[in-house]
């Protein structure tokens, strides 16, 4: 491989050979070789795309004049650690014949790099198809505009004519002869996936370069799947698809999140999480790379090269991580004090400090995201996430067996996840529970329909606050069952036994009545709540009349059920005041939820995804809330087992201790 000095870079050539000179072709062929193969510089590999990008591509670059005024100039891009990272990972993806997903901050030069990348392929790869795909027309146009202009500013030696020039569909580069003959060299295809409605947009193509832009704005995995046969060869992938997205634009992010956290199964490059070595994901561009935190440096200093290295002549803007965190945290604190929740969330999404921040959603997430994150962390750190069991029926008596089967721990589901998960018990039922102490919310799943293939059947058992012989029981979820086994009958039977186990009054979602019919066939319809009369309070003019359960076909019903769960998580369950009567400490209802995956669904909630746990949980809470005025609710402070978390710091944390707590394995003592 060639060794090249910085003085030899194309951008450092003060005089270019005249087109008529003997050295003209040799000069540009030399630089073309560097743009196709890369080169070594003091033992460091300079990848070919980076060399192309810095030396012949153009974009709007921020400048400052002598009077301190900022303006933009159309020029070669600056080298930042952003470009160094991304272009090297693209080179790695090419070498390993894999795809690359890049998600992160705003303004990491995503669209500039995408336009440059497609131009690089179309300029040098004869007979190639280079594809720009996106989820909507405006985002695609941002890239094609940059690409159109950039192609015109290439050195004449590398610049092709436009044999076909339609930036809404296809641009063909090549030669137009004086005789009018059109000789094509390469093609640029523009494809709109239309938020996932046009799954076949890329089907039938044979891409050598493929960009899918802003993947958080819709469904794209089916579109990627349709394109894959076009670049699959006997030697592996002949194209490394580059998929990108930015925080704050993740409105319909379920496909993006599935790919980001399941990269290996999709044949994409994987990276270890900086905070949790057990987690892997795609390439994450964090707040560290924000523009305001760049400092003038050199490539040599960035790579810790010797002081005499030629790499020190390559100017580079490098991130100051400490400064980036300071700027980000100060902005977040300022917005928090201002009380502007949406602006606060946008700052977290635009400049994410951890990979999960990318998928926050300020428009449709009604839940307290930070409170849900804190509670989930508390549960996982204490390794107290319930007891997995399988239920059995012995002559009408329900009993449990402990199981090594593990509950689902990913949301959304990965393709390799085991969906036949167990029931999870957070607190076993009291012996012979009275009817009405426990209520259940049930959201069944529909079998055999592709649309629902990632949905789960979900059941939540909720214990109402109730007095029995002087004992108080905190209103909280005590069991859950969220699964999708191969045979739906298995799910239905476990759900039925769970309801019987707690003797629970059950409110079932009835848009699909198969579970209701199953309960009726088993002679257990008496557990099912009739269509509640309070639906008339929510929708006075409703004409829906079903025997059991509740439908969610009206937005007002959905909004009402959401408000029940939201209120439950945000009600104060413990308040401390100082001598002046000012609140010094407040513990909210989110602390009563012990299912990490229900908390995760709240963190990720939006209007477009499958949130089966939320549906089942809010059905249970709605049923309990409507029963309280009729059957009564015990007053006083919350359950000591919960409040020990907050009241007495000198005593052990009973909620998460080894015995006498909500998660104790009670073996078969009460359930023989």
C-alpha positions in Angstrom: 0.0 0.0 0.0 1.2 3.5 -0.9 2.8 5.7 1.7 1.7 9.3 1.2 2.7 12.5 2.9 0.3 15.3 3.8 2.0 17.6 1.3 0.8 15.2 -1.5 -2.9 15.5 -0.6 -5.0 17.0 -3.4 -6.2 19.9 -1.2 -2.6 21.0 -0.7 -1.8 21.3 -4.4 -1.5 25.0 -5.1 -1.3 24.3 -8.9 -3.2 21.7 -10.8 -1.9 20.3 -14.1 -3.2 21.9 -17.2 -5.7 19.7 -19.0 -3.6 19.6 -22.1 -0.4 18.7 -20.3 1.3 15.3 -20.3 1.0 15.0 -16.5 -2.7 15.7 -16.3 -4.0 12.1 -16.5 -1.2 10.7 -14.3 -1.9 13.3 -11.6 -5.6 12.6 -11.3 -5.2 8.9 -11.7 -2.8 9.0 -8.7 -5.4 10.7 -6.5 -8.2 8.5 -7.9 -6.2 5.5 -6.6 -6.1 7.1 -3.2 -9.8 7.6 -3.3 -10.4 4.0 -4.2 -7.8 2.2 -2.1 -6.7 4.6 0.7 -3.1 4.8 1.8 -0.7 4.8 4.7 0.6 7.9 6.5 3.2 7.4 9.2 1.8 3.9 9.9 -1.9 5.1 10.0 -4.4 4.0 7.4 -6.3 6.9 5.7 -9.4 5.3 4.3 -10.5 6.1 0.7 -13.9 7.6 1.5 -12.4 10.0 4.0 -9.8 11.1 1.4 -12.5 11.6 -1.2 -14.6 13.5 1.3 -11.9 15.9 2.4 -10.3 16.5 -0.9 -12.9 16.8 -3.6 -16.3 17.0 -1.9 -17.8 20.4 -1.0 -20.4 21.6 1.5 -21.4 24.7 3.4 -18.7 25.3 6.0 -19.0 27.8 8.9 -16.5 30.6 8.7 -15.7 33.7 10.8 -14.4 36.9 9.3 -12.0 39.5 10.8 -14.8 41.3 12.5 -16.1 38.2 14.2 -19.1 37.6 11.9 -20.1 34.1 11.2 -20.8 33.2 7.5 -20.9 30.1 5.4 -18.6 29.3 2.5 -19.0 26.4 0.0 -15.8 24.6 0.5 -14.1 21.3 1.4 -15.4 19.9 4.7 -13.3 20.2 7.8 -11.9 17.1 9.4 -13.5 16.4 12.8 -13.4 13.3 15.0 -17.0 12.8 13.7 -15.8 12.2 10.1 -12.8 10.1 11.3 -15.1 7.8 13.3 -17.9 7.4 10.7 -15.7 7.0 7.6 -13.5 4.4 9.3 -16.6 2.4 10.4 -18.0 2.6 6.8 -14.6 1.1 5.7 -14.9 -1.6 8.3 -18.5 -2.4 7.2 -17.2 -2.8 3.6 -14.4 -5.1 4.7 -16.6 -7.3 6.8 -19.5 -7.2 4.3 -22.0 -6.0 6.9 -24.4 -3.1 7.3 -23.9 0.0 9.5 -26.6 1.7 11.6 -25.6 5.2 12.9 -27.9 7.0 15.4 -27.1 10.0 17.5 -26.9 13.8 17.8 -28.0 16.5 15.5 -25.5 18.1 13.2 -22.9 15.3 13.1 -22.8 15.9 9.3 -25.1 13.0 8.5 -26.7 14.4 5.3 -23.3 15.8 4.1 -21.6 12.4 4.5 -24.6 10.6 2.9 -24.5 12.8 -0.2 -20.7 12.5 -0.4 -20.9 8.7 0.0 -23.4 8.2 -2.8 -21.4 10.6 -5.1 -18.2 8.6 -4.3 -19.9 5.4 -5.5 -21.5 6.9 -8.6 -18.3 8.6 -9.6 -16.0 5.6 -9.6 -18.1 2.4 -9.7 -19.0 1.6 -13.3 -22.5 0.2 -13.9 -23.3 0.6 -10.3 -26.7 1.5 -8.7 -26.3 3.9 -5.8 -29.5 4.3 -3.8 -30.8 7.1 -1.6 -33.9 5.9 0.3 -35.8 7.7 3.0 -39.1 7.7 4.9 -40.4 10.9 3.4 -39.8 13.3 0.4 -38.5 16.4 2.4 -35.7 14.4 4.1 -34.7 12.8 0.8 -34.6 16.2 -0.9 -32.2 17.5 1.7 -29.7 14.9 0.6 -30.4 15.1 -3.2 -29.9 18.8 -3.1 -26.5 18.4 -1.5 -25.6 15.7 -3.9 -26.8 17.6 -7.0 -24.7 20.6 -6.1 -21.7 18.6 -4.9 -21.4 16.7 -8.2 -21.1 20.0 -10.1 -18.2 21.1 -7.9 -16.0 18.0 -8.5 -12.8 18.4 -10.4 -13.5 18.2 -14.1 -11.5 14.9 -14.4 -14.0 13.2 -12.0 -17.1 15.0 -13.2 -19.6 13.1 -15.3 -22.4 14.5 -17.4 -26.1 13.9 -16.6 -27.4 11.4 -19.1 -30.6 11.4 -17.1 -31.5 14.1 -14.5 -34.6 13.3 -12.5 -33.9 13.9 -8.8 -37.3 12.4 -7.8 -36.6 9.1 -9.3 -33.3 8.4 -11.1 -30.1 10.3 -12.2 -27.8 8.6 -14.6 -24.2 9.7 -14.9 -22.2 9.2 -18.1 -21.3 10.9 -21.4 -23.3 12.6 -24.0 -21.6 12.5 -27.4 -21.8 15.3 -29.9 -23.8 12.9 -32.1 -26.4 12.8 -29.3 -25.6 9.3 -28.1 -26.0 8.8 -24.3 -23.4 6.4 -22.8 -24.3 5.6 -19.1 -21.6 5.0 -16.5 -23.6 4.7 -13.2 -27.0 5.4 -11.7 -28.3 7.1 -8.6 -31.8 5.9 -7.6 -34.1 7.8 -5.3 -36.6 5.8 -3.3 -39.3 6.9 -0.9 -40.4 4.3 1.6 -43.3 6.6 2.6 -43.1 5.9 6.4 -43.2 2.2 5.7 -46.2 2.2 3.4 -44.0 1.5 0.3 -42.2 -1.7 1.4 -41.2 -2.6 -2.1 -39.6 0.8 -2.9 -36.0 -0.7 -3.2 -37.0 -4.1 -4.4 -35.6 -5.2 -7.8 -32.5 -2.9 -7.5 -28.9 -4.1 -7.3 -27.3 -1.5 -5.0 -23.6 -1.1 -4.6 -24.2 1.9 -2.3 -27.3 2.1 -0.2 -28.4 4.9 2.2 -31.6 4.8 4.2 -32.0 8.2 5.9 -33.9 9.1 9.1 -35.0 5.6 10.0 -36.8 6.7 13.2 -39.6 8.2 11.1 -41.3 5.1 10.0 -41.1 1.4 9.3 -38.1 0.4 7.1 -37.1 -3.1 7.9 -39.5 -4.7 5.3 -38.0 -2.3 2.8 -34.5 -3.3 3.7 -35.5 -6.9 3.5 -36.9 -6.4 0.0 -33.6 -4.8 -1.1 -31.3 -7.5 0.4 -31.6 -10.1 -2.4 -30.3 -7.4 -4.8 -26.9 -7.2 -3.0 -26.6 -10.8 -1.8 -23.8 -12.7 -3.6 -22.0 -16.1 -3.1 -19.3 -14.2 -1.3 -21.5 -12.2 1.1 -23.1 -8.8 0.8 -21.9 -6.9 -2.2 -23.2 -3.7 -0.6 -22.9 -2.3 3.0 -26.2 -0.5 3.7 -25.8 2.6 5.8 -28.8 3.5 7.9 -28.9 6.7 9.8 -31.1 8.7 12.2 -31.0 11.5 14.7 -32.4 12.1 18.2 -35.6 14.1 18.2 -36.8 12.7 14.9 -37.7 9.3 16.3 -41.5 9.5 16.0 -42.0 6.0 14.8 -38.9 4.4 16.1 -39.9 0.7 16.7 -38.0 -0.6 13.6 -35.0 1.7 14.3 -34.8 0.4 17.9 -35.2 -3.2 16.8 -32.2 -2.9 14.5 -30.2 -0.7 16.8 -30.3 -3.3 19.6 -30.3 -6.5 17.5 -27.5 -5.6 15.0 -25.9 -9.1 14.8 -29.0 -10.9 13.7 -29.4 -8.3 10.9 -25.7 -8.6 9.8 -24.8 -5.1 11.0 -21.7 -4.0 12.8 -22.0 -4.1 16.6 -20.5 -2.0 19.4 -20.2 -2.5 23.1 -22.2 -0.1 25.3 -19.9 2.2 27.2 -21.9 1.9 30.5 -23.0 -1.7 30.3 -20.7 -4.2 28.8 -23.5 -6.7 28.5 -25.3 -4.5 26.0 -24.4 -4.2 22.3 -25.9 -1.9 19.7 -25.2 0.0 16.5 -22.9 3.0 16.2 -24.0 5.6 18.7 -22.9 9.3 18.2 -23.3 10.8 21.7 -23.5 14.4 22.9 -19.7 14.2 23.1 -19.6 15.1 19.4 -21.7 18.3 19.6 -20.4 21.3 17.7 -19.9 23.6 20.6 -17.4 21.3 22.3 -14.9 21.0 19.5 -11.3 22.2 20.0 -8.7 22.9 17.4 -6.1 20.0 17.3 -4.4 17.7 14.8 -4.8 14.1 13.7 -1.5 13.4 15.2 -2.5 14.7 18.6 -5.8 12.8 18.4 -4.0 9.5 17.6 -1.2 10.2 20.1 1.5 10.2 17.4 5.0 11.3 18.0 5.8 15.0 17.9 7.7 14.6 14.6 4.9 12.8 12.8 3.5 14.2 9.6 0.0 13.5 11.1 0.5 16.6 13.2 0.2 18.6 10.0 -3.4 17.4 9.4 -5.7 19.9 11.2 -8.6 18.4 13.0 -11.4 19.5 15.3 -11.6 17.2 18.3 -14.3 16.7 20.9 -13.8 17.8 24.5 -16.0 15.3 26.3 -15.9 17.1 29.6 -16.9 20.4 28.0 -19.7 18.6 26.0 -21.1 17.1 29.2 -20.9 20.4 30.9 -22.8 22.2 28.1 -25.4 19.4 27.9 -26.0 19.2 31.7 -26.2 23.0 32.1 -28.8 23.2 29.3 -30.8 20.4 30.8 -30.7 21.9 34.3 -31.8 25.3 32.9 -34.7 23.8 31.0 -35.7 21.7 34.1 -35.9 24.8 36.2 -37.9 26.6 33.5 -40.5 23.8 33.8 -40.6 23.2 30.0 -40.9 19.5 29.7 -40.9 19.3 25.9 -37.8 21.5 25.6 -36.1 19.5 28.2 -36.8 16.2 26.4 -35.8 17.7 23.1 -32.4 18.6 24.5 -32.0 15.1 25.8 -32.9 13.7 22.3 -30.9 16.2 20.3 -27.8 15.6 22.4 -28.2 12.1 23.9 -25.8 11.2 26.7 -26.8 7.5 26.5 -28.1 5.4 23.7 -31.6 5.1 25.2 -32.1 8.9 25.1 -32.4 8.7 21.3 -35.7 7.0 21.5 -37.5 9.4 23.9 -40.6 11.0 22.4 -41.9 14.4 23.5 -45.1 14.4 21.5 -46.9 11.2 22.5 -45.3 9.9 25.7 -47.6 10.9 28.5 -45.6 9.2 31.3 -42.9 10.4 33.6 -39.9 9.0 31.7 -37.3 9.9 34.3 -39.3 8.4 37.2 -39.8 5.2 35.2 -36.1 5.0 34.5 -35.2 5.5 38.2 -37.6 2.8 39.3 -36.4 0.3 36.6 -32.8 1.0 37.6 -33.7 0.4 41.3 -35.3 -2.9 40.5 -32.5 -4.2 38.3 -29.7 -3.1 40.7 -31.4 -5.0 43.5 -32.0 -8.0 41.2 -35.6 -8.2 42.5 -37.8 -8.5 39.5 -40.3 -11.2 40.7 -40.5 -15.0 40.8 -41.1 -16.9 37.6 -43.7 -19.7 37.9 -45.9 -22.0 35.9 -49.4 -22.7 37.1 -51.2 -26.1 37.1 -54.7 -27.2 37.7 -55.3 -30.2 40.0 -59.0 -31.1 40.3 -60.0 -27.5 40.4 -57.2 -26.4 42.7 -54.6 -24.1 41.2 -51.0 -24.5 42.3 -47.7 -23.1 41.2 -44.3 -24.6 40.3 -41.1 -22.6 40.2 -39.4 -22.6 36.8 -36.1 -21.8 35.3 -37.8 -20.3 32.3 -37.1 -16.6 32.1 -39.4 -13.7 31.3 -39.0 -11.5 28.3 -36.4 -8.8 28.9 -36.4 -6.9 25.6 -38.7 -4.3 24.2 -39.4 -4.2 21.4 -38.9 -8.0 20.9 -35.8 -9.2 19.1 -36.2 -11.8 16.4 -34.3 -14.4 18.6 -36.3 -13.7 21.8 -38.0 -16.6 23.4 -41.7 -15.6 23.6 -43.0 -18.5 25.7 -42.2 -16.7 28.9 -43.5 -17.6 32.4 -45.9 -15.9 34.8 -44.0 -13.6 37.1 -45.2 -13.2 40.8 -44.3 -10.1 42.7 -46.5 -11.0 45.7 -48.3 -14.4 46.1 -52.0 -14.3 46.8 -53.3 -14.5 50.4 -55.0 -17.8 51.2 -58.6 -18.0 50.0 -58.6 -14.4 48.7 -62.1 -12.7 48.8 -63.6 -11.9 45.5 -62.8 -8.2 44.8 -59.4 -8.0 46.6 -57.7 -8.7 43.3 -58.6 -7.5 39.9 -57.1 -8.4 36.5 -56.5 -6.5 33.2 -56.2 -8.7 30.1 -55.1 -7.8 26.6 -55.1 -10.9 24.5 -53.2 -11.2 21.2 -54.5 -12.2 17.8 -53.1 -15.4 16.4 -51.8 -15.9 12.9 -51.9 -12.3 11.7 -48.6 -10.8 10.6 -49.6 -7.4 11.8 -49.7 -8.7 15.3 -46.6 -10.9 15.2 -44.7 -8.8 17.7 -47.6 -8.4 20.1 -47.9 -10.3 23.4 -50.8 -11.5 25.4 -50.7 -9.6 28.6 -52.3 -10.1 32.0 -51.8 -8.0 35.1 -53.1 -8.8 38.6 -53.7 -5.8 40.8 -54.3 -5.9 44.5 -56.7 -3.2 45.7 -56.0 -1.5 49.0 -58.4 -3.4 51.3 -58.8 -4.2 55.0 -59.1 -7.8 56.1 -59.1 -8.4 59.9 -57.0 -5.2 60.4 -54.3 -6.0 57.9 -53.7 -3.4 55.1 -52.7 -4.4 51.6 -51.2 -1.8 49.3 -52.9 -1.2 45.9 -50.3 -2.5 43.5 -49.5 -5.0 40.7 -48.7 -8.4 42.2 -48.4 -10.6 39.2 -48.0 -10.4 35.4 -48.0 -12.7 32.4 -46.7 -11.4 29.1 -46.0 -14.0 26.5 -46.7 -15.3 23.0 -46.2 -19.1 23.0 -46.5 -21.1 19.8 -49.9 -22.4 20.8 -52.4 -19.7 21.8 -54.2 -22.3 23.9 -51.2 -22.5 26.2 -51.3 -18.7 26.8 -55.1 -18.8 27.3 -54.8 -21.6 29.9 -52.1 -19.9 31.9 -54.0 -16.6 31.8 -57.1 -18.4 33.0 -55.3 -20.2 35.8 -53.6 -16.9 36.9 -57.1 -15.3 37.2 -58.4 -18.2 39.2 -55.2 -18.3 41.4 -56.0 -14.7 42.6 -59.8 -15.1 42.4 -59.6 -11.9 40.4 -62.4 -9.8 38.9 -61.3 -9.4 35.3 -61.7 -6.6 32.8 -60.7 -7.9 29.3 -60.1 -6.0 26.1 -62.7 -7.3 23.8 -61.6 -6.2 20.3 -60.7 -9.9 19.9 -63.1 -12.1 21.8 -61.2 -15.4 21.6 -60.0 -15.3 25.2 -63.5 -14.4 26.4 -64.9 -17.4 24.5 -62.2 -19.6 26.0 -63.2 -18.5 29.5 -66.8 -19.2 28.7 -66.0 -22.6 27.3 -64.1 -23.5 30.5 -67.0 -22.4 32.7 -65.1 -19.4 34.1 -67.1 -16.5 32.6 -68.1 -15.5 36.1 -64.6 -14.0 36.5 -65.2 -11.7 33.6 -66.6 -8.2 34.1 -69.6 -7.3 31.9 -69.2 -4.4 29.6 -68.9 -1.7 32.2 -71.6 0.9 32.6 -69.1 3.6 33.2 -68.3 3.5 29.4 -71.3 5.7 29.1 -69.5 8.3 31.2 -66.6 8.3 28.8 -68.6 8.1 25.6 -72.3 8.9 26.3 -73.4 8.1 22.8 -71.6 4.8 22.3 -73.5 2.2 20.4 -71.1 -0.7 21.1 -72.8 -3.3 23.1 -70.8 -6.4 24.0 -71.4 -9.0 26.7 -68.0 -8.9 28.4 -65.1 -6.5 28.6 -64.2 -3.2 27.1 -63.3 -2.1 23.6 -60.6 0.4 22.7 -62.0 1.5 19.3 -62.6 5.1 20.4 -59.9 7.6 21.2 -61.8 8.8 24.3 -61.6 5.4 25.8 -57.9 5.1 25.0 -57.3 8.5 26.6 -59.3 7.6 29.7 -57.4 4.4 30.2 -54.1 6.1 29.8 -55.1 8.7 32.3 -55.8 6.0 34.9 -52.3 4.6 34.6 -50.7 8.0 34.4 -52.6 9.2 37.6 -51.6 6.0 39.4 -47.9 6.6 38.7 -48.0 10.3 39.5 -50.0 10.3 42.7 -47.9 11.0 45.8 -47.8 8.0 48.2 -45.5 9.5 50.7 -44.8 13.2 51.6 -42.3 14.6 54.1 -42.6 18.2 55.2 -40.3 20.5 57.3 -41.3 22.6 60.3 -42.6 25.3 58.0 -44.9 22.9 56.2 -42.9 22.9 53.0 -42.6 19.6 51.1 -39.0 18.3 51.4 -39.6 14.8 50.0 -42.2 13.2 47.8 -42.5 9.6 46.6 -44.8 9.0 43.7 -46.8 6.0 42.6 -44.2 4.9 40.0 -42.3 3.4 42.9 -45.1 0.8 43.3 -44.5 -0.8 39.9 -42.1 -3.9 40.1 -42.2 -5.0 36.5 -39.1 -3.6 34.6 -40.7 -4.3 31.3 -43.9 -2.4 32.1 -41.6 0.5 33.1 -39.7 0.1 29.8 -42.9 0.4 27.8 -43.7 3.6 29.7 -40.3 5.0 28.9 -40.7 4.2 25.2 -44.4 4.9 24.8 -45.7 6.5 21.6 -48.9 6.4 19.6 -47.8 3.9 17.0 -46.1 1.0 18.7 -47.4 -2.2 20.4 -47.7 -1.5 24.1 -49.5 -4.6 25.4 -48.3 -4.4 29.0 -49.6 -0.8 29.3 -53.0 -1.8 27.9 -53.4 -4.7 30.4 -52.1 -2.7 33.3 -54.4 0.2 32.7 -57.4 -2.0 32.4 -56.7 -3.5 35.8 -56.3 0.0 37.3 -59.4 1.3 35.7 -61.4 -1.6 37.1 -60.0 -1.0 40.6 -60.7 2.7 40.4 -64.3 2.1 39.5 -64.7 -0.4 42.4 -63.2 1.8 45.1 -66.2 4.1 45.5 -68.5 1.0 45.7 -66.5 -1.4 47.8 -64.5 1.1 49.8 -60.8 1.7 50.1 -58.7 1.6 53.2 -57.3 4.9 54.3 -54.1 5.8 56.0 -50.5 5.7 54.9 -49.1 3.3 52.4 -48.0 -0.3 53.1 -45.0 -0.4 55.4 -43.3 -2.8 53.0 -43.3 -0.1 50.4 -42.7 2.8 52.6 -39.6 1.3 54.3 -37.8 2.3 51.2 -38.2 6.0 52.1 -39.1 6.4 55.8 -36.3 4.9 57.9 -32.8 5.0 56.4 -31.3 3.3 59.4 -33.3 0.1 58.9 -32.6 -2.4 56.1 -34.5 -1.9 52.8 -37.2 -4.5 53.4 -38.6 -4.1 49.9 -35.5 -5.5 48.4 -34.0 -7.5 51.2 -33.7 -11.3 51.3 -36.7 -12.3 53.4 -40.1 -11.1 54.5 -40.6 -8.9 51.4 -42.7 -8.7 48.3 -40.5 -11.1 46.4 -40.0 -13.9 48.9 -40.2 -17.4 47.4 -42.9 -18.8 49.6 -42.5 -22.2 48.2 -45.6 -24.3 48.6 -46.6 -23.3 52.0 -49.9 -21.7 51.1 -50.6 -23.6 47.9 -50.4 -27.3 48.6 
